[in-house]
């Protein structure tokens, strides 16, 4: 499973996000991920993917694609 596939399944499973809404250009805010949900998402990424995204600066204005790129870079490091 690719990094994008793994991350795209997290909001669907844990936040009830419509799977059709998750696209690289969509903002995290549009997916209803506020700052608290983003923190929970960080913990899920760390737990399920073994990647610690603590130093990745994300806000609800960032896109799904930016999140995927940031996690992919951290996983490759």
N, C-alpha and C positions, 0 to 999 in steps of 0.2 A: 504494500500500500504506500502511495506517495505521501509526502508531507502535506500536500494540499488536501488529499483525500482524508487523511487522519484529522486534520484541523477542521475540515468541513463537516465531519461527523460530530464533533464536540458540541457545537451550538444546537444541532438538531436533537441530539440525545439529551442534553442537560438543560437547555434553555427553551425548548419547544419551538425553535425557529423553523419556519417553512423551508424545506430542502430546496425548493425552486428559487428561493430568495438569495441563496448563498452563491455569489459569483465574485470573481476577483475585484471587480470595480465597485462593489457595493460597500458602503461605509458600515462600520461596526455599529454606529448609532442607528442606522436604518434597520439593523437586525435586533434592535432594542437591547444592545449591550451597553449599559451605563458603566461608570467607573467601578462599582461593586461587582458587576458581572464580569468585567474585564479582569479584575483581580482573581475571581473564581476561575475564569478561563486560564489564566496563567498557572494556577495550581493544577488544573486538569492537564495542561500541556506537560508540566513537569512530571506529574504522576504517571500519565499514560505513555508519554513519549521519551521520558528520561532527559528532557532538555529543560534547562533552567533559564527562562526568559526574563529574569529579574532586571537585567540591565538594558533590556529592549524597551525603549520609550514608545508606548502606544497610547492613543486616546481613542475615544469613540468616534472621532472624525477620521481616523485612519481606515483604510480599506481592508477587506479580507485578503487581497493580494499582498498588501504590505505586511500583514501578520504572517502569512505563509512564507514570504521571503525572509523575514526576520528569524523565524523559527528554523527555516532551512539552513540559513547561514550559521546559526548557533549549533545546529546538529552536525554540520560539516566541520566545525572548528575543533 
